[in-house]
Amino acid sequence: MSTFWSIWVIVLTLTNLGLVTWILFANRKVAVSDQNEPDNQTTGHVYDGIEEYDNPLPRWWFMLFVATLVFAALYLAIYPGLGNFKGFSGWTSHKQLERHQEEAQARFQESFGKYQKMPIEKIAESREALKMGARIFANNCAVCHGADGGGNYGFPNLTDNYWRYGGSPEKILETLHNGRQGVMPPQEPVIGEEGVKDAAEYVLALSGQEHDAAMAAKGKKIFGTVCMACHGMDGKGNQTIGAPNLTDDIWIYGSSREEIRHTIRNGRHNQMPAQKDKLREDKIRLVAAYVYSLSRQQEVEQ
Amino acid sequence: MSDLIPTRDEQDGEGDVRYRMLYESEDKVYIRHIRGLYTRVRKYTGLPLLLGYFFLPWLNLDGQQAVLFDLPARKFHIFWATFGPQDGFLLAWLLIIAAFALFAVTTWLGRVWCGFTCPQTVWTMMFIWAERVCQGDRSKRMKLDEAPWSTEKVLRKGGTHAIWLLIAFATALAFVGYFYGIRDLVLDLAHFRAHPQGVFWLAFFTFATYFNAGFLREQVCKYMCPYARFQSVMYDQDTLAVYYDTKRGETRGPRKKGIDYRAEGMGDCIDCYWCVQVCPVDIDIRDGMQYECINCGLCVDACNSVMDKMGYPRGLIRFTSEDELETGKTNYLRPRLFGYALVLAAMLGLFVQHVATRSPVGVEVQRDRGARMFRESRGSIQNVYTVKINNMDQKPHEFDIRIEGKKGYDYSLRKPREIYLKSGELYAVPIRVSVPKDQLKETKHNIVVVVEAVDDPSLRDRHASVFIGPKK
């Protein structure tokens, strides 16, 4: 706030406060309306023969009003309210937030602290830790990965035993900490539209789906020169760079002919956001343990 | 005109303009002590309630306070039941029922709640008792207030305020004890380690009680209480209220005992002002019904004792109705009262039945809102739900979840290995329900999620949801 507006606010506020006080104190008494009739104690209003007394208000009511004025003056002195004047207490909402955050951090430290040094496999055996992990997961991860961690279109399933980057506790922690950038480059500029169609047939063949054998044979050549760099000669993928296995039936972008063609033609860009600054170490360990336990849940026939 | 607040007029310096002060502290009400039927009724209804209020927190069940409103844990323990935030509607219903009971009683007996059981009246009466014990009855109190300060006055006044503060502190202690745990509170206070908030509220309620019952008193009923504002609409012709029998009483006037006053054209009222002197809200009931009247019956007791002394029949001032004063009969069986009683009984019955049959397990099911309505994987359609289980039992339990769906579908359910909830814990469990794609006949069908404690099948709750598949 510029100095002018600050002064403007201060003058307005104080003037109003003064006016209200003056109005209150100046109106403590009125001239009796009917000077000649000292016994007349009504306001002179009559409705259907019902007259209204002119009774004074209770004194405590007046005192309550005075108390609100005192409160206002004290408040303006202690807290920020008068333009740029910050109040004598030094209170700000930022400071209050920081204090509350510190308190919360201290409270979390109490419940999270003991998991700092514990190996993930051990944490995954703790009832309480898994519950906390489940809550953190529901608040931060379920949006993409689904409430059950089963994934969504474009987001991997965390409940099966198939991992793009590896499912060991260390790898899960790494994924959570630093995030992942999964890039499948667009291949149409490299192999042309015909090449895209042939390669797609070969990928269909790899995963044991219906395909055109002639096209797949042409596709195999393309695969051997272009795709194998990441997906491997056998198409089994590569966990160090997160290239998926093309021979199983797990697909995050669908396994139909059209979807596979689209993937090869335009590429895919996946991002798992890094959590190290958002969730911090203690929460990451709990979530990691929860994710680790997800692939070990039970499935029952009903 | 006797109910007018005396206004102080100020003469202006000029001498010809008078001013009226718009704010006046009201005159203190001095109540004459009286004994009688209604005073006894008040005593014997009030004492058990007061004892209940003061000693209920000390009652323990299974080693914990029987009635404890545990705000930080968001649990209300009331004897054998525990209520959580999700039972808020029960509290709402309880308050609605209480309001209806108040309407019904008011229609029937007028403002007896105010006169006999309202804490405002009960505590005021206690404080007046303290005044009487230390300073004597009405006339003595008035004299003492006018007398100059002396050792005796200091002692009498000091004693009164000491008793007031003691009652106020006991009140606050019991009140805070309902929330803090009274045993903890007393111990913590003795060791100077009580939570500052507890101490604050203790001080707050002590002084609130002290000022309210000591100084504000009838002003609360006259100016603040919302019930007093709208009770008049609940009165009808046959509502019992305190009335002065004008026909019998007028013309009022003092007389010697035993004369034939009727021959002199006088009524039964001897104009002794006792009914005015005992009135806690400082009205003259002989002016007819007034909005301040709280139906406490003190003037009835006072007038009856005077009538006894004079040898006249009782009931010059009595609980009666407008109808009775006009026609000689009160019509008790009237539709309004029937309606109230019926609705009240129905609500109370439903409420008791609901509380008695409450399952200590609460279950809520939310379908997961992903980017798509369902997930397809390996020839089956999957739906994901978050099952929120609330264990409201006093013991921890392990729970099992199962699905009841359409016959002929092979549902499979994926859920955590162990669903273990401590007493009072709330846990959101994600589950995945799958149906083979080729079995699914419809886009949407209903399923029911059943949650049951493994060690006690009677702890069970169910919640309906829908299973959504591809468009058919």
Interface residues (C-beta under 8 A of the other chain):
Chain A: N27 R28 K29 V30 A31 V32 Q35 P38 Q41 Y53 D54 N55 P56 L57 P58 R59 W60 W61 F62 R127 L130 K131 A134 R135 A138 A142 G146 A147 D148 G149 G150 G151 N152 Y153 G154 N157 T159 D249 S293 R296 Q297 Q298 E299 V300 E301 Q302
Chain B: M1 L4 I5 T7 D9 E10 D16 V17 R18 Y19 R20 M21 L22 Y23 E24 S25 E26 L216 Q219 Y223 D368 G370 A371 R372 R375 S377 R378 Q382 V384 Y385 T386 R402 I403 G405 D410 Y411 S412 L413 R414 K415 P416 R417 E418 Y420 Y427 A428 V429 P430 I431 R432
